Amino acid sequence: MLSVTSHVRFIGVDDDNLDLFESQYPLVKGVSYNSYLIDDESVAVVDAVDVRRCSDWLANLSEALGDRSPDYLIVQHVEPDHSGSVAAVLDRYPGMKVVATAKAVEMLGNFFEGADIAGRSVTVKDGDTLSLGRATLKFFTAPMVHWPEVMMTLDEADGVLFSADAFGTFAMPSSTEPWDDEARRYYCNIVGKYGSNVKAVMKKLAGQPFNIVAPLHGPVLKENLAHYWLLYEKWSNYEPETRGVLVAYASVYGGTAEAARRLAVMLREEGAGDVVLMDLCRHDVSYAVAEAFRLSGLALCSVTYDASLFPAMHDFLHHLQMKNMRGRTVGLVENGSWAPVAGKLMADMLSKMKDMTVVEPRVTIRSRLHDGDLPALRELAKALANNK
């Protein structure tokens, strides 16, 4: 069993056969439901796990407890992947009290009808503390990061920040893969809409004495915290990490795909930075959203379909709009054999996002990319490359 510190143990569980997180985001390497035990004069358990792994978690908890019983269950977030086992653990340990925000206690009642959550709860608000003996826990509310009841917990004695879903990732704690990519995909798709709320809680946490971050998914972070903090600052401000262009295309018979490939080549020739080519019909949209957050520019290439926008492109732009994407430079390429309207429709969707700069020219191709289209495509590549 992993020791986070000499007094804090990891008692979470891995889920290596779940195909879709939240029934929509592909899991290539599984996911973890993290839970922690703070061993002190009073014993506190920080968060439960998804009911899918309830029995494994209860076994981990029992092993960590030995002959003791837990005094508190800290519920930071009531989303079912963390609260699914709350009723089971409260039933097993009848003396255990729930520590949570008032909103969390209210919401737990929605998930566990008939359970006496309110009758055995200690409600806390921003800045409240709870002494366990040696350690004092300090609570920071984090509303809409990414549900309204969320809080984070600081173990002031050991310098451990239990960060709820913040700093989580689509990976297991034992993962040796670089943190950034799957953490970015997790943040952008799960928390991305709530950048202002993330900034608000980061402001609360600035200057607090912690050197370990213990999230609800993925590895416990003990080193290079400044790197993770900087990425969260960029993501919450919708600032790109890297100068470059995501060339995202939706093509039926290959004509639009060929235009996108040629544009990607031209962008590299014009020094546009990191150029990523992505087929929206074959890459899950969560990866495209993450790349849009990472890069400074977008080139959107779509065929017209049923006098409208091809569904894969519409879905991508809808996701960007939902996640409050802003502040990018965008180029448009449309295709249509007789009445191309994809460019106008993409521009209309972009107009609903903040600070999106659409550069000229808008390139229109008819069925297939022709030699006569290449000068306009080159001009678009230059315009995107010149936006630093």
N, C-alpha and C positions, 0 to 999 in steps of 0.2 A: 504494500500500500504506500503510495507516494506521500512523502512528508514535504509540505510546503515550507514550514518552519518546524522548530522543535515542539511547538504547541498547536500547529494547524496541520491537519491531514486532509488529503484529497480522498474523497470516498465516492466520487462520481463513477459513471458507467459509460462504456462505448456502445454505439449502435451501428454495427457494420453491415446491416442488411436492410436499411431504409433507403429506398431509391429516390424519393423526392422529399425534401424538407419543406414543410408547410404546403405539401401537395403540389409544389410547383418548381422548386429549385433542385436541379440534379445534384446528387451526392456521389462523387467519384471515389472518395476515400472515407466515407462514413462521417459520423458526427458524434460528439460526446455530449452527455448531459452532466454538467459538473455540479458537484456538491462537496461541501467542506465541513469538517468537524473541528471546532475550537475546544481544546481540552484545557479546562481551567477549574476553579472551584465550582463554578456552574458550567455545564456543558452546553454549547450552542451548536446547532447544525444550521449551516447556511444553504438554504434552498433544497428542494426535493428534485425528483427527476420525472421524466415521462413514464406513464403507466406501463409502457412497453417493456421497461427495464426495472419495474418496481421490485420484484423479488431479488434481483441481483443487488440492487441498491440497499435494500433492507439487510441483506447478508453482509455487505460491506460495513454498514452502520453498526450492526451487532458486533462484528469483529473489532471495530475501532473502539467501541464502548467498553468491551470486556464485561465486568459485572456492574457497570454504572448504568444510569438512565439519563437520557438527555433532558435538560431543563427548558431549552428554548429551540424553536424552529424559526429561523429568520427567513421570512418570505419576501424576497426582493421583487419578484415578478410572478404574476399568476398565469401567464401563458401556459397552456397545458404541457408543453415539453419540459416545464420546470415544476409545475404544481400538480401534475397528474397523480403523484403518490402521496399528496398531503393527507388525505383522509385515511389512507392505510397506516401511515406512521403515527398519526394522532390516535388511531384506534389501538395500535400496539403499545404506545407509551401514554397512558391516560393522564400522567402528571405534566406532560409537555405543553408549553404555552407557545402560541403563535405570536411573533413580533413582526409587525407590518404596518404600513400606512393604513389610515382609515379607509381609503378607497380600495386598497388590496383586500381588506377584510370583507368589505361589501361585495367585491367581485368574486371572492372565493365562494360566497354563498350561492352565486349563480352556477358554479361548477359542481358544488357538493350540497345539493338540496337535502335538508334534514340534519346535516352535520352541525354541531354546536361550535362553529368557528368563533363567532363573536363572544361567546361566553367564556372562552379560554384564550383570549387574545390580549396582547399589550400593544396599543396603537402608538406609533411614534410619528413625529413630524421632523421637518428639516432642522438639523443641529442637535436633536435629542441624543442622549447617550444612555448606554446600558452597561453597568459594571458586571463583569463575570468573576471578579476577584483580582487576579493579576492584570487582566486585560480590560480595557474599556472600549466598547464599540460606539462609534459615532455614525449617525445616519445622515445621508444626503438625499433629499428627494430629487428624482430625475424624471419629472412628468413628460410623457410623450417621447421617451427614449427607450422603447418606442410605443409603450402603452401608458395610460395616465397614472397608474398606481405605482410605477417603478421607483425604487430607491436603491442606493448603493450604501455599502457598509465599510467603514474603516476600522480595522483593528489597530488601535494606536500603539499598543505595546509592541507588536511585531512588524508594524509598517506594511500590513497587507490591505490592499484595497480590493474588496469584493465588488466587482464592477457591473454586476448583472449582465445584460446582453452586450454592453459596450466592450470593445476590444476582443469580442468573440470571433470565431472563424469556422468555416466549414472544414474542420479537420479534427483529428483526435489529439489528446494531450501528448501522445507518444510520437506524433508526426515529426519527421525530420525535414519535411519540405519547407521552403521559405514561407514565412508567415504572410507576406504582403498580398499575394495574389488571391488566396481564398478569403483572407480577412477583408480585402477590398470588395470582393464579390458579395460577401456577407453584409458588410456595412451598406453598400450602395443599394442593395435590393431589399434589405430588411429595415434599416434605419435611415436610409438616404433622404427620405422626404423631410426629416425633422432636423435639419442642420442647425437651425436657430436654437432648438432645445438642447442639442448636443453642446453647442457653444456655451449655453447658460450653465450647464452642470460642470463643464470644464473650467469655467470661471470660478465656480464654488471650490473645485478641487485644487486649483492652483495654489501652491505653497503648502499643501497638506503633507504631513510626514509619512509618505509611503514609498517603498522601493520594490514592492511586488504587486503585480496586478493579477487577480484571480477571477477570470470571466466565467460565464455560464456555458460557454462552448469553447473547445480547443485548448491549446497549451496555456499553462500558467506562465506569465511573463516575469522574468527575474533580471534580465539584462537588457541594456540598450533601450530603456523605456523612453528616452527622448525621441528615438526614431518612430516608435508607435504613436507617441503623443503628437509629433509633427504631422504624421499622416492623417490623424484624426482632425487636426486643425485644418488641413487642406480640404479633406472630404467635407467637413461641416461647413466650410466656406465655399464649397463648390469650385475650388481652385484646382486646375489641372496639376498633376505631378510632373508631367513630361511634355515637352514641346513635340507635337506630332499630329497625325491625322488618322482617325478611324474611317476607313472606306467601307461602309456598310451597304450591302446591295440585296435587292429582292428581284429575282429574275425567273421567268417561266421557261423560256426556250433557249436561253444562253446569250441573247443579244445584249441585255443589260449587264450580265456578268462580264462579258468581254469588255464593255466600256469601263466597268469598274476596275478590271485588271489593268487596262491600259492607263487609266488615271493613276492607279497606284504606282506604276512604273514612272510616270511623269512626275509625280510628287517626289519620289526619291531622287530623280534627276535634278529637280529644282531645289533640293535641300530642305524639304519640309519637315525633317526630323524623323521620329519613329513612325513609320507608316504600317498600319495593320489592316489587312484585307479580311473581311468577314462576311460570309454568306448567311443572311438572316433566316433563310429557309432551312438551314442545316446546323446552325449553331444555336444553342439555347439562348433565349433573349437575356438571361441573367449575365452571361459572359459579355454580351454586347453592351449592356448597361454599365458594367464595370469598366470596360475599355473606354466608354464615352466619358466616364468620370476621370479616368487616368490621363487622357490626352486632351490637348488644347483645341483640336479641330475635328470637324466631322465632314465627310463627303457622303451624301445620301443619294443612292442611285436606285431608282425604282421604276418598274414597268407600270403602265396604266392597266387596270383590270376592272371590267364591268363598269367603265366610266368612273372609276374610283381609284383608290390607292390599293396596291397589292397588300393582302392581309398581313404578311410578315413585316412589311415596313410600317404599316399602321400600328401594329402591335408594339414594335420597337419604340416608335415616337410616343405612343400612349404611355408606355412604361417610363420613358424619360420625363414626360409631363407629370406623371404621378409622383416621381421622385424629386420634383422641383429642380430639374436640371436647368442650369443657367450659365451665362458667360462663356459661350463657345463661338468660334468662327465656323460657319457652315457653307458648304457648296452643294449645289443641287444638280443632279442629272436625271432627266426623265426620258421614258421611252413610250412610244405608242405608234401603232401601225396606221391609225387614221385620225384619232382625236386624243392626243396626249394631254392629260390633266394632272399627272402625278406631281409635277413640279409645283403647281399652284396649291395642291392639297398638302404637300409637305410643308410649304411655306406657311400655309394657314395654321397648321399644328405647331410649327415653330414659333409663330407669333404669340402663342399663348404661354410661352416660356420667357423668363426674364433675360434681358441682355444677350440675346442670340443675334449675332451679326451674320446675315446672309450675304455672301459676296457674289459679284457678277463675274462672268456671265452664267446664266442658267442655261445648261446645255440640253438640247432636245435632240434625240436620235429617233429615227423612223425604222423600227423593226430590227435593224442591225447597225453596228457602227460602220460608218463609211469614211473614206479618205477625207471627204469634205467636212467631217465633224471634228477632225483632229486639231485644227487650229483653235477652235473654241475650247476643246478639252485641255489643250496646253495652257490657254489663258486662265482657265479655272485653276489648274495646278499652280500656276504662278501666283494667282491671287491668294490661294490658301497657304502657299509657302511663305508669302511676304507678310502674313499676319503672325507676328511673333508672340 
